[in-house]
Amino acid sequence: MPAIGYVCLGTNDFERACAFYDALSAELGGKRLFPTPHGQMYRLGSGAMLMVTRPYNQEAQHPGNGNMIAINVDGQQDVARIHQKALSLGAVSEGEPGPRGAFGDFAYFRDPDGNKLCVFWSERGKK
């Protein structure tokens, strides 16, 4: 069955981005995996991989409007914990942790390069 293998997030400050994702991936039960010619690959828990990368075209990185990576966490309590960890690492909140309708608990933040991420927990779809 097809699944997303990895996503890329661009950075203008590679060392700062790696420090941020070293700590955030550890909080998510993941780890730094291996370097790539332009970046660094991470595993997020047992899920998809994430690559922090310098743009291949050598132009400045900029976050997309409407783009976001959503990371499904193991429990409701993890949403607030990981959101707080991201903020302590220099992220900016884009939505405090809490319920979003009947969908579950969500929290939103932007990494130091402005890339938008979401951590969420939901019982929907679980059986």
C-alpha positions as CSV (number, residue, x, y, z in Angstrom):
1,M,0.0,0.0,0.0
2,P,1.5,3.4,-0.9
3,A,2.4,5.7,2.0
4,I,4.3,9.0,2.3
5,G,8.0,8.1,2.8
6,Y,9.4,11.5,3.7
7,V,8.8,15.2,3.5
8,C,11.3,18.1,3.0
9,L,11.4,21.3,4.9
10,G,13.7,24.0,3.6
11,T,16.0,26.1,5.8
12,N,18.2,29.2,5.4
13,D,20.1,28.3,8.6
14,F,21.0,24.7,8.4
15,E,22.7,24.4,11.8
16,R,19.9,26.1,13.6
17,A,17.3,23.9,11.8
18,C,19.2,20.7,12.7
19,A,19.4,21.8,16.4
20,F,15.6,22.4,16.4
21,Y,14.8,19.1,14.7
22,D,17.4,17.1,16.7
23,A,15.5,18.1,19.9
24,L,12.0,17.9,18.4
25,S,12.4,14.5,16.8
26,A,13.7,13.1,20.1
27,E,10.5,14.5,21.8
28,L,8.5,12.6,19.1
29,G,10.4,9.3,19.7
30,G,12.5,9.8,16.6
31,K,16.1,10.5,15.8
32,R,18.6,11.9,13.3
33,L,19.2,9.3,10.6
34,F,21.7,10.3,7.9
35,P,23.0,13.3,6.0
36,T,22.0,13.9,2.4
37,P,24.0,16.0,-0.1
38,H,21.9,19.1,0.8
39,G,20.4,18.2,4.2
40,Q,19.7,15.9,7.1
41,M,17.2,13.1,7.3
42,Y,15.2,12.3,10.5
43,R,12.8,9.6,11.5
44,L,9.7,10.7,13.4
45,G,8.9,7.8,15.8
46,S,7.9,4.9,13.6
47,G,6.3,7.0,10.9
48,A,7.5,9.0,7.9
49,M,10.9,10.6,7.6
50,L,11.5,14.3,7.5
51,M,14.4,15.9,5.7
52,V,15.7,19.4,6.7
53,T,17.3,20.7,3.5
54,R,19.1,23.7,2.0
55,P,17.1,24.5,-1.2
56,Y,18.5,22.6,-4.2
57,N,18.2,25.7,-6.4
58,Q,20.5,27.6,-4.0
59,E,17.9,30.4,-3.6
60,A,16.4,31.5,-0.3
61,Q,14.0,29.2,1.5
62,H,10.5,30.5,2.2
63,P,7.5,28.8,3.7
64,G,4.5,28.1,1.5
65,N,1.2,29.7,2.2
66,G,-1.3,26.9,3.0
67,N,1.4,24.2,3.4
68,M,1.7,22.3,6.6
69,I,3.0,19.0,7.9
70,A,0.7,17.2,10.4
71,I,2.3,14.7,12.8
72,N,0.0,12.2,14.4
73,V,1.1,11.6,18.1
74,D,0.4,8.7,20.4
75,G,-1.8,10.4,22.9
76,Q,-3.9,13.4,23.8
77,Q,-1.3,14.6,26.4
78,D,1.4,14.5,23.8
79,V,-0.2,17.4,21.8
80,A,0.4,20.0,24.5
81,R,3.8,18.5,25.5
82,I,5.2,18.6,22.0
83,H,3.8,22.0,21.2
84,Q,5.4,23.4,24.3
85,K,8.7,21.7,23.4
86,A,8.6,23.3,19.9
87,L,8.0,26.7,21.5
88,S,10.9,26.2,23.9
89,L,13.1,25.5,20.9
90,G,12.2,28.8,19.1
91,A,9.0,27.9,17.3
92,V,6.1,30.4,17.1
93,S,2.6,29.2,18.1
94,E,0.0,29.2,15.3
95,G,-2.7,27.6,17.5
96,E,-2.7,26.6,21.1
97,P,-3.3,22.9,22.0
98,G,-6.9,21.9,22.4
99,P,-9.9,20.2,20.8
100,R,-10.9,21.1,17.2
101,G,-14.5,20.1,16.9
102,A,-15.1,16.4,17.0
103,F,-11.8,15.7,15.2
104,G,-9.5,15.5,18.3
105,D,-6.8,17.6,19.9
106,F,-4.5,19.7,17.7
107,A,-1.7,22.3,18.2
108,Y,0.0,24.3,15.5
109,F,3.4,26.0,15.3
110,R,6.0,27.4,12.9
111,D,9.6,26.3,13.1
112,P,12.4,28.9,13.1
113,D,12.3,29.0,9.3
114,G,8.6,29.6,9.3
115,N,7.5,26.1,8.1
116,K,4.1,25.3,9.6
117,L,3.7,22.0,11.6
118,C,0.8,20.5,13.5
119,V,0.7,17.8,16.1
120,F,-2.5,16.0,16.6
121,W,-4.2,13.1,18.3
122,S,-7.5,11.7,17.3
123,E,-9.5,8.5,17.9
124,R,-11.2,8.9,14.5
125,G,-10.2,6.1,12.1
126,K,-8.8,3.9,14.9
127,K,-10.4,0.6,15.6
